[in-house]
Amino acid sequence: ALVDIPFFWSLMCLMFGILVLLTRICPLEASDALTLIICIFGYGISLVLFVYLMAFKFRTGRSNRYVWSFTFILV
């Protein structure tokens, strides 16, 4: 988790940076930027920990891995 969470944050920041570079304008107002940053940090932590929890709980049953992959994509 110490590697995955910062990796997720860096990917999200890179995606937003590319969006800003390609459109030449920032799609957010200044007041919304703080809300976006807080949501990205919270979502990154919760998603990585949820993946670890599901992997720990279902580590013996590999037959349903496609169902969980689809579930993670929906989440």
N, C-alpha and C positions, 0 to 999 in steps of 0.2 A: 504494500500500500504506500510505502514511503517513496516509491518510484512511480507508481501508476497515477497517483493523484496529481503530482506536479506535471507529469507528462500530459494528462488530460487537460489541465489548465493551460499549458503551453500550446496545445493544439487548438483550443478554443480561442486563445488570443491571436494566434496566427490566422485562423479563419476570419476573425473580425478585422484584423489588419489588412488582409487581402481584399476584403469587401470594401474597406475604406480606400485602398489604393486604386481599385478598379473603378469605383464610382466617383472618385475625386472629391466627394463630400462625405461628411459623417452622417449616417442615417439616424443618429440619435441626438436628442438635445442633451445639454450638460446635466440636467436634473435626472434624466433617465439612465445615464451612464453608470452612476453609482449603484442603482438598482440592478442593472445588468451584471455588474461585476459581482455583487453579492449573490445573485442567483446562480451564476456560473460556478462560483466557489462552492456553494452549498450543493448544487447538483452534481458536481464532480466528486465530492466526498461521498455523498449518499449513493451514487451509482456504483462507484468502485467497491465500497463496502457491501453493497447489495450483491454484487457479482461474487465477492469472496464468500459471503454467507451462503449463497446458493451452491457454490462449488464445494464448500465444506459439507453442507447438508446432503447433497446428492453425489458425493464423490465415488460411491460404489456403483451406482446405477448409470451406466453410460448409454443405455438404450434410448433414453429420452433426451439426448443432448440437442436434437434439432428443435424440439418443442421449447426448450429453454433459450436457445439462440433466437428463435422467433419472439419469445417473450421479452428478451433484452432489447431487441430492435424496437418493439412497440413502446417499451418504457422510455 
